[in-house]
Every structure is written in structure tokens, then in C-alpha cells.
């Protein structure tokens, strides 16, 4: 079970930026900093593809509404990447079955992906792009820091990833409850203005236009 913390952490990070995880793990393995990275992630073509896709995500992730579209496309890609990475790590160490590692990595990636996508949709309710840029940069730095830490202290990194995942889920619930409350209040104010305009002199009476005759 020694590889389980690394599988969990890589799954959490894959739900945020799967290409960064592949690139970081591949670099750690190719440079000899870690023996836990499978050879398939160290291939030159894999590293080049991951680097190009990471750059594409780094740009798309900082543009309002484009980031949400990118997240929608990656609803399947990120969990699959987390599952594949987990299975490869398990196969490399031999301490956990590939199926179990894939399930852990994929489910964790799916959960963190929903946290990221939900947070971005909430942030996109504000028109300014600064919050998107700040949040995207923080996510990239967080993924890089946690994955790097996991290569040298996987247990502690897994604890941090679990705490961040729980905080993210709680934040999503809080943000969307506030957004729903705001939308209800805005709809109520619009209805009050409509009724006030209808009752004003020269305005249409309440219930105008009349419904179809029965």
C-alpha cells in the first residue's frame, strides 16, 4: 500500500491539471529524481505532448467562460488521466493492484475536477478577468507544489491533498448557496419593480394583459 498516498495525490492534482501532473512526473522520472515513475511517463513524446497541452490549458484557464468550456471538455479527460496515472504508478511499485489504484486515482480526480469546475463557474459570475488569472495561477502553483512534495513525502502530501479537497467541496457548497440566494433576491426585486410600475398612474393594471377568455 506504499504507493496509495502518491496515487491519491496525483489523482487530486489530475482533477485540476492532468497535463501538469504527467509533465512533472515524467520530468522527475527522466531526471532520476524518483524511481516511482513508470517508464511510459518518461518518454520524450509523452513529455512534449504534455508540455504543449499544459501551455494550452495555462492560457485557456485564465480567460473567463473559456475556462468553463475547457473544464466541460475535460470532465472525462481528467478522471481518466487520474485513473491511468494511478494504475501506472501501482504497476511500477507492485504494492497495489492496478484496478484499485485506477479507481482511487480516477474518483479523486473526478471529485477535484468538480471542485475546480464549480469554482470557476462561480468566479465567472463576476465580469472582471483578474480573479480568473489569480485562481488559475494559484491552482498551477498548488499542483506543482503538492506533486513535488509527494515525490519526497507522499503521506504528508496525501493528507494535504485530502484537506484541500474537503475545503474545496465545502467552498463549492457555500458559493453556490450564496449565488442561488443572490439570484432569488434579484428576481424578487425585479418582480417588485414590475408590480410597482403596473400600479403607477398610467401603468397597466395588475394582471395585464388579460389571459385568454374562458
Residue, then its C-alpha position, 0 to 999 in steps of 0.5 A: x500500500x506504499x504507493x496509495x498516498x502518491x496515487x491519491x495525490x496525483x489523482x487530486x492534482x489530475x482533477x485540476x491539471x492532468x497535463x501538469x501532473x504527467x509533465x512533472x512526473x515524467x520530468x522527475x522520472x527522466x531526471x532520476x529524481x524518483x524511481x516511482x515513475x513508470x517508464x511510459x511517463x518518461x518518454x520524450x513524446x509523452x513529455x512534449x505532448x504534455x508540455x504543449x497541452x499544459x501551455x494550452x490549458x495555462x492560457x485557456x484557464x485564465x480567460x473567463x467562460x473559456x475556462x468553463x468550456x475547457x473544464x466541460x471538455x475535460x470532465x472525462x479527460x481528467x478522471x481518466x488521466x487520474x485513473x491511468x496515472x494511478x494504475x501506472x504508478x501501482x504497476x511500477x511499485x507492485x504494492x497495489x493492484x492496478x484496478x484499485x489504484x485506477x479507481x482511487x486515482x480516477x474518483x479523486x480526480x473526478x471529485x477535484x475536477x468538480x471542485x475546480x469546475x464549480x469554482x470557476x463557474x462561480x468566479x465567472x459570475x463576476x465580469x472582471x478577468x483578474x480573479x480568473x488569472x489569480x485562481x488559475x495561477x494559484x491552482x498551477x502553483x498548488x499542483x506543482x507544489x503538492x506533486x513535488x512534495x509527494x515525490x519526497x513525502x507522499x503521506x504528508x502530501x496525501x493528507x494535504x491533498x485530502x484537506x484541500x479537497x474537503x475545503x474545496x467541496x465545502x467552498x463549492x457548497x457555500x458559493x453556490x448557496x450564496x449565488x442561488x440566494x443572490x439570484x432569488x433576491x434579484x428576481x424578487x426585486x425585479x418582480x417588485x419593480x414590475x408590480x410597482x410600475x403596473x400600479x403607477x398612474x398610467x401603468x397597466x393594471x395588475x394582471x395585464x394583459x388579460x389571459x385568454x377568455x374562458 
